[in-house]
């Protein structure tokens, strides 16, 4: 009898099918891992963004010379429809103060500021539009309690496809308030 060298067509087809299944399985595992990593990185960026915003605001609130109610600043309610409700007064020099406010605009927390040596400035001179954070869906839940000297900052972060994550903190006001 003659010796067989090589593979039969059936053996070759079975080995190709098994190899294809292994390659497809490996590919789906890699694709799933890449998708999960991408999702986690985007959520981490959103969370870090919100946390940075809150820490930035807390630092300015704590360094304030005075926290002023939005009602004390002429034109504030007309200019800032979606604000946190307060203006921070920070001493710049012996006669000059820096006035700072934060508000929500187009999914971003914006910081406006101005320097003034006179009494409280008009809201029209608050400028800058420095972006502090992105991916903010709303600031509902944020409020100022001037009687208890407490500011609640609540950021509703816009995560993936309408899923929200809320970051909330309370800041004790250590300086005088004007309301």
Backbone as CSV, one residue per row, in Angstrom:
resi,resn,N_x,N_y,N_z,CA_x,CA_y,CA_z,C_x,C_y,C_z
1,UNK,0.816,-1.184,0.000,0.000,0.000,0.000,0.863,1.252,0.000
2,UNK,0.233,2.244,-0.454,0.909,3.527,-0.581,0.717,4.332,0.706
3,UNK,1.797,5.010,1.180,1.693,5.858,2.371,1.019,7.179,2.025
4,UNK,0.221,7.692,3.003,-0.448,8.987,2.795,0.479,10.099,3.286
5,UNK,0.715,11.068,2.464,1.460,12.261,2.835,0.525,13.462,2.703
6,UNK,0.451,14.296,3.751,-0.373,15.499,3.673,-1.731,15.294,4.308
7,UNK,-2.624,16.273,4.057,-3.947,16.291,4.666,-4.998,16.041,3.606
8,UNK,-6.097,15.483,4.053,-7.230,15.322,3.135,-7.980,16.645,3.091
9,UNK,-8.845,16.782,2.124,-9.637,18.007,1.975,-10.525,18.237,3.189
10,UNK,-11.087,17.179,3.760,-11.951,17.300,4.946,-11.137,17.795,6.136
11,UNK,-9.966,17.252,6.352,-9.113,17.683,7.457,-8.718,19.154,7.297
12,UNK,-8.404,19.540,6.092,-8.037,20.929,5.817,-9.212,21.875,6.094
13,UNK,-10.420,21.518,5.688,-11.611,22.352,5.911,-11.919,22.467,7.411
14,UNK,-11.807,21.390,8.143,-12.061,21.413,9.588,-11.044,22.312,10.286
15,UNK,-9.775,22.232,9.909,-8.753,23.076,10.547,-8.969,24.549,10.205
16,UNK,-9.415,24.857,8.999,-9.709,26.247,8.625,-10.891,26.770,9.437
17,UNK,-11.933,25.966,9.627,-13.106,26.383,10.417,-12.720,26.646,11.873
18,UNK,-11.962,25.762,12.452,-11.539,25.928,13.847,-10.657,27.178,13.985
19,UNK,-9.732,27.379,13.062,-8.866,28.563,13.096,-9.693,29.844,12.954
20,UNK,-10.669,29.837,12.070,-11.529,31.010,11.871,-12.307,31.342,13.136
21,UNK,-12.836,30.313,13.804,-13.576,30.552,15.046,-12.667,31.138,16.120
22,UNK,-11.447,30.632,16.219,-10.500,31.158,17.201,-10.142,32.616,16.903
23,UNK,-9.909,32.950,15.640,-9.575,34.321,15.251,-10.754,35.249,15.539
24,UNK,-11.972,34.846,15.196,-13.157,35.663,15.452,-13.379,35.874,16.954
25,UNK,-13.184,34.838,17.731,-13.326,34.957,19.181,-12.297,35.937,19.737
26,UNK,-11.062,35.788,19.309,-10.006,36.683,19.753,-10.311,38.133,19.355
27,UNK,-10.765,38.346,18.117,-11.105,39.684,17.638,-12.239,40.293,18.460
28,UNK,-13.278,39.534,18.759,-14.407,40.079,19.526,-13.991,40.438,20.954
29,UNK,-13.094,39.660,21.544,-12.592,39.976,22.882,-11.795,41.282,22.845
30,UNK,-10.928,41.438,21.866,-10.119,42.655,21.734,-11.026,43.861,21.464
31,UNK,-12.000,43.724,20.564,-12.908,44.834,20.238,-13.714,45.254,21.463
32,UNK,-14.176,44.286,22.243,-14.931,44.592,23.458,-14.054,45.305,24.487
33,UNK,-12.823,44.872,24.627,-11.903,45.506,25.578,-11.601,46.950,25.171
34,UNK,-11.412,47.188,23.882,-11.143,48.548,23.390,-12.349,49.440,23.626
35,UNK,-13.543,48.937,23.350,-14.771,49.716,23.545,-14.974,50.044,25.024
36,UNK,-14.763,49.078,25.903,-14.912,49.303,27.343,-13.896,50.320,27.842
37,UNK,-12.659,50.216,27.410,-11.617,51.154,27.811,-11.959,52.566,27.356
38,UNK,-12.427,52.705,26.139,-12.805,54.015,25.612,-13.945,54.619,26.417
39,UNK,-14.942,53.816,26.748,-16.087,54.275,27.543,-15.633,54.726,28.924
40,UNK,-14.790,53.930,29.570,-14.314,54.270,30.911,-13.454,55.534,30.896
41,UNK,-12.619,55.698,29.874,-11.791,56.892,29.780,-12.639,58.138,29.587
42,UNK,-13.697,58.064,28.776,-14.542,59.238,28.560,-15.298,59.586,29.837
43,UNK,-15.789,58.582,30.560,-16.470,58.849,31.828,-15.514,59.412,32.866
44,UNK,-14.290,58.919,32.869,-13.293,59.426,33.809,-12.980,60.890,33.508
45,UNK,-12.876,61.243,32.237,-12.618,62.630,31.859,-13.756,63.542,32.313
46,UNK,-14.986,63.090,32.145,-16.149,63.875,32.563,-16.141,64.066,34.078
47,UNK,-15.873,63.015,34.827,-15.834,63.108,36.289,-14.702,64.034,36.759
48,UNK,-13.524,63.893,36.166,-12.397,64.749,36.537,-12.704,66.210,36.228
49,UNK,-13.374,66.436,35.113,-13.762,67.779,34.711,-14.684,68.411,35.759
50,UNK,-15.704,67.670,36.199,-16.627,68.162,37.211,-15.950,68.387,38.549
51,UNK,-15.092,67.469,38.933,-14.370,67.591,40.199,-13.437,68.804,40.176
52,UNK,-12.749,68.996,39.071,-11.867,70.160,38.929,-12.670,71.449,39.083
53,UNK,-13.821,71.522,38.440,-14.670,72.714,38.498,-15.056,73.039,39.940
54,UNK,-15.514,72.029,40.650,-15.935,72.248,42.039,-14.758,72.706,42.899
55,UNK,-13.607,72.072,42.757,-12.438,72.450,43.546,-11.979,73.870,43.213
56,UNK,-12.044,74.242,41.957,-11.667,75.583,41.524,-12.593,76.626,42.164
57,UNK,-13.897,76.361,42.111,-14.867,77.280,42.705,-14.692,77.365,44.220
58,UNK,-14.485,76.223,44.864,-14.296,76.208,46.322,-13.088,77.043,46.730
59,UNK,-12.012,76.936,45.976,-10.795,77.682,46.289,-11.059,79.194,46.213
60,UNK,-11.798,79.630,45.185,-12.092,81.061,45.075,-13.063,81.521,46.155
61,UNK,-14.030,80.689,46.488,-14.976,81.044,47.555,-14.240,81.198,48.877
62,UNK,-13.322,80.298,49.151,-12.575,80.347,50.415,-11.609,81.528,50.484
63,UNK,-11.168,82.015,49.332,-10.243,83.155,49.331,-10.987,84.489,49.235
64,UNK,-12.293,84.449,49.292,-13.101,85.665,49.117,-12.985,86.624,50.281
65,UNK,-13.050,87.884,49.937,-13.152,88.964,50.925,-14.611,89.096,51.358
66,UNK,-15.511,88.824,50.379,-16.944,88.923,50.638,-17.688,88.129,49.565
67,UNK,-18.805,87.513,49.948,-19.707,86.861,48.999,-20.935,87.758,48.882
68,UNK,-21.272,88.115,47.648,-22.339,89.081,47.389,-23.486,88.384,46.667
69,UNK,-24.694,88.677,47.089,-25.879,88.140,46.425,-25.980,88.707,45.013
70,UNK,-26.472,87.907,44.104,-26.647,88.364,42.727,-27.588,89.565,42.654
71,UNK,-28.489,89.697,43.618,-29.450,90.805,43.619,-28.797,92.146,43.922
72,UNK,-27.590,92.144,44.454,-26.876,93.384,44.772,-26.103,93.943,43.575
73,UNK,-25.986,93.144,42.516,-25.225,93.559,41.340,-26.218,93.975,40.252
74,UNK,-26.146,95.237,39.847,-27.081,95.772,38.858,-26.935,95.041,37.516
75,UNK,-28.069,94.581,36.986,-28.094,93.915,35.685,-27.711,92.442,35.714
76,UNK,-27.435,91.909,36.893,-26.960,90.518,36.995,-28.020,89.522,36.518
77,UNK,-29.239,89.663,37.024,-30.299,88.692,36.686,-30.629,88.691,35.202
78,UNK,-30.458,89.820,34.532,-30.722,89.884,33.097,-29.598,89.213,32.298
79,UNK,-28.362,89.417,32.730,-27.215,88.877,31.993,-26.993,87.388,32.255
80,UNK,-27.194,86.977,33.508,-26.890,85.593,33.896,-28.163,84.866,34.297
81,UNK,-28.774,84.214,33.319,-30.035,83.504,33.574,-29.811,82.208,34.353
82,UNK,-28.654,81.592,34.172,-28.403,80.285,34.769,-27.127,80.337,35.620
83,UNK,-27.172,81.159,36.675,-25.981,81.356,37.507,-26.124,80.598,38.825
84,UNK,-25.043,80.607,39.576,-25.048,79.992,40.905,-25.640,80.926,41.954
85,UNK,-25.839,82.215,41.612,-26.542,83.139,42.496,-25.670,83.990,43.397
86,UNK,-24.379,84.025,43.142,-23.500,84.832,43.987,-22.348,85.397,43.179
87,UNK,-21.733,86.433,43.733,-20.535,87.039,43.160,-19.477,87.034,44.268
88,UNK,-18.272,86.670,43.897,-17.161,86.608,44.843,-16.355,87.895,44.727
89,UNK,-16.087,88.511,45.855,-15.243,89.708,45.889,-13.897,89.313,46.493
90,UNK,-12.823,89.514,45.719,-11.475,89.161,46.157,-10.615,90.418,46.120
91,UNK,-9.919,90.691,47.230,-9.067,91.889,47.284,-7.874,91.699,46.357
92,UNK,-7.718,92.646,45.443,-6.610,92.637,44.494,-5.453,93.498,45.028
93,UNK,-5.802,94.669,45.526,-4.839,95.574,46.145,-5.590,96.359,47.226
94,UNK,-4.960,97.381,47.761,-5.601,98.124,48.843,-6.925,98.763,48.404
95,UNK,-7.005,99.201,47.148,-8.206,99.891,46.670,-8.944,99.150,45.555
96,UNK,-8.430,98.030,45.127,-9.019,97.323,43.984,-9.494,95.929,44.383
97,UNK,-10.665,95.594,43.883,-11.221,94.259,44.105,-11.437,93.559,42.769
98,UNK,-11.348,92.253,42.801,-11.687,91.420,41.662,-13.055,90.812,41.963
99,UNK,-14.000,90.929,41.037,-15.344,90.363,41.200,-15.482,89.192,40.241
100,UNK,-15.948,88.059,40.763,-16.003,86.821,39.994,-17.377,86.181,40.148
101,UNK,-17.907,85.655,39.051,-19.136,84.866,39.115,-19.018,83.674,38.176
102,UNK,-19.839,82.677,38.429,-19.869,81.455,37.623,-21.296,81.223,37.134
103,UNK,-21.410,80.677,35.923,-22.733,80.376,35.379,-22.629,79.265,34.341
104,UNK,-23.781,78.705,34.011,-23.860,77.625,33.013,-24.252,78.210,31.671
105,UNK,-23.496,77.848,30.624,-23.798,78.306,29.266,-23.393,77.214,28.277
106,UNK,-24.354,76.715,27.533,-24.101,75.702,26.492,-23.336,74.482,27.011
107,UNK,-23.737,73.978,28.174,-23.116,72.784,28.734,-21.758,73.011,29.362
108,UNK,-21.406,74.268,29.594,-20.103,74.598,30.170,-20.288,75.525,31.361
109,UNK,-19.434,75.373,32.365,-19.381,76.328,33.460,-18.397,77.410,33.036
110,UNK,-18.885,78.650,33.057,-18.092,79.793,32.623,-17.807,80.687,33.831
111,UNK,-16.604,81.242,33.862,-16.189,82.179,34.915,-16.021,83.546,34.279
112,UNK,-16.770,84.520,34.779,-16.619,85.915,34.359,-16.042,86.700,35.522
113,UNK,-15.225,87.698,35.211,-14.596,88.496,36.268,-14.316,89.909,35.775
114,UNK,-14.111,90.804,36.729,-13.673,92.154,36.421,-12.979,92.736,37.650
115,UNK,-12.177,93.761,37.409,-11.535,94.497,38.503,-12.263,95.815,38.643
116,UNK,-12.426,96.242,39.893,-13.107,97.503,40.140,-12.592,98.113,41.435
117,UNK,-12.441,99.426,41.405,-12.038,100.123,42.622,-13.229,100.843,43.243
118,UNK,-14.338,100.854,42.524,-15.548,101.483,43.067,-16.359,100.441,43.830
119,UNK,-17.562,100.823,44.213,-18.429,99.853,44.884,-18.792,98.763,43.886
120,UNK,-19.773,97.969,44.167,-20.096,96.824,43.323,-20.254,97.231,41.860
121,UNK,-19.647,96.480,40.959,-19.730,96.838,39.537,-21.080,96.433,38.937
122,UNK,-21.366,96.988,37.790,-22.521,96.590,37.005,-22.182,95.249,36.348
123,UNK,-23.175,94.397,36.156,-22.935,93.075,35.554,-22.361,93.174,34.146
124,UNK,-22.607,94.276,33.474,-22.123,94.419,32.100,-20.596,94.454,32.015
125,UNK,-19.910,94.808,33.102,-18.444,94.840,33.063,-17.814,93.500,33.443
126,UNK,-18.620,92.563,33.923,-18.101,91.215,34.183,-17.894,90.535,32.831
127,UNK,-16.649,90.203,32.537,-16.326,89.622,31.225,-15.311,88.506,31.397
128,UNK,-14.954,87.959,30.288,-13.893,86.970,30.286,-14.320,85.660,29.666
129,UNK,-15.435,85.180,30.095,-15.946,83.891,29.628,-14.860,82.818,29.611
130,UNK,-14.214,82.639,30.742,-13.230,81.570,30.880,-13.947,80.262,31.170
131,UNK,-13.718,79.272,30.346,-14.353,77.967,30.524,-13.659,77.210,31.645
132,UNK,-14.462,76.802,32.644,-13.915,76.059,33.775,-14.208,74.570,33.627
133,UNK,-15.368,74.222,33.060,-15.745,72.811,32.927,-16.662,72.617,31.732
134,UNK,-16.649,71.400,31.214,-17.538,70.985,30.118,-18.413,69.828,30.592
135,UNK,-19.301,69.414,29.713,-20.165,68.251,29.939,-21.133,68.452,31.105
136,UNK,-21.544,69.686,31.356,-22.461,69.970,32.452,-23.873,70.054,31.885
137,UNK,-24.737,69.208,32.368,-26.121,69.201,31.894,-26.940,70.284,32.587
138,UNK,-26.777,70.418,33.892,-27.477,71.471,34.633,-26.774,71.725,35.960
139,UNK,-27.189,72.822,36.594,-26.684,73.143,37.935,-27.848,73.167,38.924
140,UNK,-28.935,72.476,38.568,-30.082,72.436,39.477,-29.664,71.748,40.773
141,UNK,-30.120,72.278,41.860,-29.701,71.795,43.171,-28.644,72.689,43.793
142,UNK,-28.052,73.580,42.980,-27.086,74.536,43.504,-27.851,75.688,44.134
143,UNK,-27.364,76.152,45.289,-28.050,77.261,45.956,-27.106,77.930,46.952
144,UNK,-27.493,79.135,47.329,-26.747,79.885,48.330,-27.688,80.142,49.498
145,UNK,-27.240,79.796,50.702,-27.996,80.099,51.914,-27.177,81.128,52.690
146,UNK,-27.529,82.405,52.485,-26.758,83.478,53.111,-26.928,83.492,54.625
147,UNK,-28.097,83.077,55.115,-28.313,83.059,56.561,-27.414,82.035,57.257
148,UNK,-27.274,80.854,56.643,-26.419,79.811,57.221,-24.982,79.901,56.732
149,UNK,-24.723,80.878,55.834,-23.400,81.078,55.247,-22.882,79.783,54.616
150,UNK,-23.692,79.272,53.675,-23.359,77.994,53.042,-23.727,78.054,51.554
151,UNK,-22.836,77.567,50.703,-23.083,77.472,49.268,-23.101,76.002,48.896
152,UNK,-24.163,75.572,48.231,-24.258,74.209,47.717,-23.998,74.263,46.216
153,UNK,-22.994,73.543,45.779,-22.667,73.454,44.354,-23.058,72.060,43.895
154,UNK,-23.926,72.002,42.914,-24.422,70.728,42.395,-24.274,70.721,40.875
155,UNK,-23.430,69.838,40.375,-23.214,69.717,38.939,-23.818,68.405,38.448
156,UNK,-24.739,68.507,37.500,-25.308,67.325,36.862,-24.523,67.109,35.572
157,UNK,-23.672,66.102,35.578,-22.785,65.840,34.453,-23.503,65.026,33.399
158,UNK,-23.307,65.400,32.163,-23.932,64.709,31.039,-22.987,63.600,30.585
159,UNK,-23.301,62.391,31.005,-22.449,61.254,30.656,-22.897,60.648,29.345
160,UNK,-22.957,59.378,29.230,-23.235,58.685,27.981,-24.733,58.526,27.746
161,UNK,-25.218,59.079,26.661,-26.597,58.895,26.194,-27.635,59.183,27.276
162,UNK,-27.538,60.360,27.871,-28.558,60.792,28.812,-28.375,60.311,30.235
163,UNK,-27.404,59.462,30.492,-27.160,59.017,31.871,-26.447,60.139,32.607
164,UNK,-26.968,60.506,33.759,-26.397,61.604,34.529,-25.580,61.102,35.705
165,UNK,-24.594,61.881,36.053,-23.835,61.681,37.282,-23.850,63.018,37.993
166,UNK,-24.193,63.022,39.263,-24.292,64.255,40.031,-23.112,64.348,40.988
167,UNK,-22.443,65.499,40.950,-21.391,65.809,41.916,-21.916,66.981,42.732
168,UNK,-21.920,66.812,44.044,-22.490,67.836,44.909,-21.560,68.061,46.097
169,UNK,-21.419,69.332,46.477,-20.615,69.669,47.639,-21.185,70.910,48.302
170,UNK,-20.865,71.076,49.557,-21.257,72.278,50.296,-19.995,72.993,50.746
171,UNK,-20.025,74.310,50.595,-18.881,75.131,50.984,-19.343,76.092,52.065
172,UNK,-18.655,76.084,53.167,-18.940,77.016,54.257,-18.329,78.370,53.907
173,UNK,-19.137,79.424,53.990,-18.653,80.767,53.703,-17.974,81.296,54.967
174,UNK,-16.694,81.639,54.857,-15.916,82.092,56.008,-15.812,83.605,56.102
175,UNK,-16.257,84.292,55.065,-16.108,85.739,55.009,-17.472,86.417,55.182
176,UNK,-17.502,87.734,55.252,-18.803,88.423,55.323,-19.617,88.200,54.055
177,UNK,-20.934,88.319,54.201,-21.843,88.187,53.060,-22.678,89.452,52.962
178,UNK,-23.114,89.746,51.756,-23.994,90.894,51.535,-25.149,90.415,50.690
179,UNK,-26.341,90.401,51.296,-27.526,89.924,50.572,-28.747,90.752,50.863
